[in-house]
Amino acid sequence: MIEIKENHSLEKLNSFGLYVQTRFFIEIDQVDDLQKFIQANPFPDLPRLILGEGSNILFTSDYPGIILHPAIAGIEIIHETKDFADVRVGAGENWDHFVSWAVGKNLGGIENLSLIPGSVGAAPVQNIGAYGAEVSEVISSIETINITNGESNTFQNTDCQFGYRKSIFKNELKNKVLITHVIFRLTKDPVLNTTYGLVKEKMQAIESPELSDLRRIIIEIRKEKLPDPSILGNAGSFFKNPEINQKLLQQIIKKYPDIQQFPSVSQDLVKIPAAWLIQECGWKGKRSGNVGSYDKQPLVLINYGKATGQEILTFSERIQQAVYAKFGIKLEREVNVF
């Protein structure tokens, strides 16, 4: 039975810790209940927003419609061979709880994504990634419900249009389908991915390292570099790392020969660290009123306690303007703004 809550606070469901609320709030822990709600269609004219743990969202005002909050639980191995295990996970499971579960069973593939905030259902939407890994590499399929007609559908990996911090669920199907379960294919003979510089350096000091060692080190690195949202409200990386063409890169190199760059999936493009661009523009650690850029990682924007969503958005736009004025590069937000 679905309970509809009115004028419900979202303070605990957005990692910026903003004092906002939604007109109606519905927590979904059973697929059947969601389908019954959709078929009843009690509020046909109101917009709907699917919200997990709110770790990648910025509310600039109260939400005027219905928030659907997936709380579907469960982690189960549904198929396995001597080489791999297919694991079906409810969208409401906490992402890092699932990573801990997998590492505890020595199932590899998601250990590099340790301590990323959010829910399992949100992970494929953003195609979360860190330290040389992306979640799309281990997703087999995704089960969904269309929030307009209640129809169920399963998307295979190749249907999901995964890319750098994007998927079909973030673009053409945004707020049109609700992810109920994600099926992961994890390996029983994991090969540790230690290509990332600092991870490689720390792992070299360990003789015969295991999955648990890699998870522990990544957690250590993240805690050193990123603020705890329960202490300083934030949504992790606010901007994507931009990808630029060789022509623009060569123009920038003439003025800034020390510009950092990394290969892109596209051979025609080069990825530039957004943190380097922001730092070069003098915004690292900068604060304006209740909002600031984190002094250890300028990609992270901070709510120092009493900021509004509009204040944070305005601060982010000033950073975008500074980077464009200096480098001719447009920073794209990674965080969803409502």
Buried (B, 14 or more C-beta within 10 A) or exposed (E): EBEEBEEBEBEEBBBBBBBBBBBBBBBBBEBEBBBEBBEEEEBEEEEBBBBBBBBBBBBBEBBEBBBBBBBBEEBEEEEBEEEBBBBBBBBBBBBBEBBBBBBEBBBBBBBBBBBBBBBBBBBBBBBBBBBEBBBBBBBBBBBBBBBEEBEEEEBEBEEBBBBBBBBBBBEEBBBBBBBBBBBBBBBBEBEBBBEBEBBBEBBEEEEEBBBEBBBBBBBBBBEEBBBEBEEBBBBBBBBBBBBBEEEBBEEBEEEBEEBBBEEBEEEEBBBBBBBBBBBBBEBBBBEEEBBBBBEEBBBBBBBEEEBBBEBBBBBBEBBBEBBBEBBEBEBEBBBBEB
